[in-house]
Amino acid sequence: MDKKLGEQAKRPMDKKLGEQAKRPMDKKSGSAEQLFVSERLAIEKALDEALHARIASALQFELGTPDGVLLSIAVGRTAFDELAPAQPIEQDTPFDVASVTKAACTSLLCLLAFQEGKLALASTLAECLPNVPADKAQLCIADLLSHRSGLPAWQPFFERVPPTLLGSDKALRHIREAVLETPLESSAGIERYSDLGYILLHWVLERAFAAPLDELFTQRLAAPLGLTHSRFVRHGSRLDGAPATEYCALRKGFVQGVVHDENTWAMGGVSGHAGLFSTASDLGCVARALLNCDANPACDTLFSHQMLRTMWEPIQGGSYCLGWDSPSSASSNAGPGHRPRDVRGHLGFTGCSLWMRRSSHPKPGYVVLLSNRVHPSRDEARIRALRVAVHELAWRLLERH
């Protein structure tokens, strides 16, 4: 596959992204191996078309089952060549996975805290944090995890931080206090996606474990799961080789190797809602661990089978369960035709996603799709069509495996 994205990358897409996903399999194609090759080539074509259409400059993909990896692809370059110095994408290239942090880090650390008795789903903010205002005192951990706290989706807290404090511990404290002071937009129990709830969960977890979130991730999740390319990037550091994201006037250039999310950046590079860098391979490790735990009642490794099942239990009135999302409609980014109970996953604003098909489905497995669709601008919206097309192809390949 041609990885240079110069003039060639400016060509319009030859065909609609979903066209190859809808093409019926040639029943005369022969062996199972040939079927696999046909589906693999279709996925590679969809990713190649996305590069040439400039949906992103960098893509990673992994498809697997609870037993192992079926297909892994890394294509593109870390930036569009005419915009920034670039290098080829490899399997170990770390992507800013944005809100996938909520699921792959924050929710799993909450799960461990529940198992160890450090927190409970019913624990209230008043029990966990100091000086909680009366309107938020009785919000519980379950409300925050399931996006049912009534907090707004997002606020530009970074704009309220003096420039000399950006990235400092003082900025972190300032933003946490600002979140607590932010008026609720709805009653608890009504689903409203919220970064603010996960900023508070970050704070709750650090108090519960008496350790920084990034250290907790490394020691309690990355090490036991064998995640070799997943980490947070603290203020003042830079992760070499990561794909570029957006041009940021405040940071005077393209963001690369540091977190894209402005609030996380202002907080020092670490938050419960964003900040994790990872690879498709590492997120595949997470998926396999969770799928095996979900399927095995005797699971007694890192995660508790019963606790994971509790966190993945559907909640009436929305698509979010405790830390994870499920398909909200037949046209979900996870691909068409799934029962919400069968699939768990999460999206990331930068163009990343992880979706898992559970043991309740005859063919359990997972799909990781990572991109830098916010390079050079967050206005790129065609990632949704790419997600639907690639997931439809991937699930079809899994069906035929």
C-alpha positions, 0 to 999 in steps of 0.5 A: 500500500502506498504510504506517501500522502502528498499529491496522491492524498488530495485525490477525491475518493473513488467510491463511497466508503460503504460501497465495498461493505455492502458488496455480497461475497462471491459464493464461488470464491472457494476456500475459507482462506480465500474468503478471509483474503477477500474480506481483508482486502476489502478492509484494506481498501476502505482504509486506503480510500480514507487516507486518499480522501484525507479523512485522516493521515494515520490509521490502525486497525485490529480485529480479533476474538477472545483467543487472539488477533485475526487481522492487524493493519497500520497505514498512513503517515503521522501527518500530511506531508505538506503540513508537518514532518511525517513518518510511516505508521507502524503497529506500535505507533501510539494514538491519542485515543481521547474519550476511549480513556473513559472506558479503557482507563477510568471505568476499569480503575473504578472496577478495581476500586469496587472489587477492593472495597475502596469505592461502591457504585452508591458512594456519593460525591460528598463521601468521596470529595471535600467541599462538594456543593449541595446540588452535587453532594448526593450524586453517586459514582454510578451517576458519573460512570453512566453519564446520568449526573446532570452535568453538562457535556463540556465546558472550556475550563482551559480558558479560565486558567491563567496562561502561566498556570496551564499544565500545573497542579494549580490549574488542575485544582482550579478546573476541579473546583470549577467543575464542582461549581458548574450548574447541573443541566438536568436531574440525576438519572437522565442520560447526558454525556459528560466529560465533567463527570469523568473529571470528577471520577479522576479526582475520586480515584486518586483519593481512593487509591492515594496515587496519581491516575497515570501511575494507577493506569501503568501499575494496575492496568498496563502492567498486568494486561501487558500494554507496552505502548499505552500511557499518559503524557504529562505536561512538559513531555512529548511522545515521539512518533505519535500522529499529529492532531489539530492546529492549536492557536493557543499552543502555536502549532499542530498538536503532536505527542501531547494530548489534543483535548484542551482541558486535559492539556490545561490539567497537566496531560492527565484526566479521567475523560481523555489523555490516554495514548495507545495502540490498536494492539494494546486496546486489543489486549484490553478487549480480549481480557474483558471478553474472556472475563465476561464469558467465564463465571470463574474468572478470577484474574484481574477483573471480577466476572460479576463486577464486569457484568454489573458494569456492562448491564444495560441501563434503561433510558439510554445507550450508556452503561457504567463506563461503556457505550452500546449501539444506540440504533441500527445505524450505530458507528459499531456497524448495523444489526447488533442488539445493544446487549451484545456490544460494548465499546466507546468512541474517541473524539480524535477518531478512535474507537473500540467495540467488543461483541460479547459472549451473548453473541454466537461470534464474540470478538472485537474491532479497534479502529484508531485515526487522527481524523482531527488533523488538521482540523476537528471539522472532518466529519466523514469518520462516521461513514468510515467507522460504519463501513469498516465495522460492517466488513470486520464483523462479516469477516469474523462471522466467516472465521 
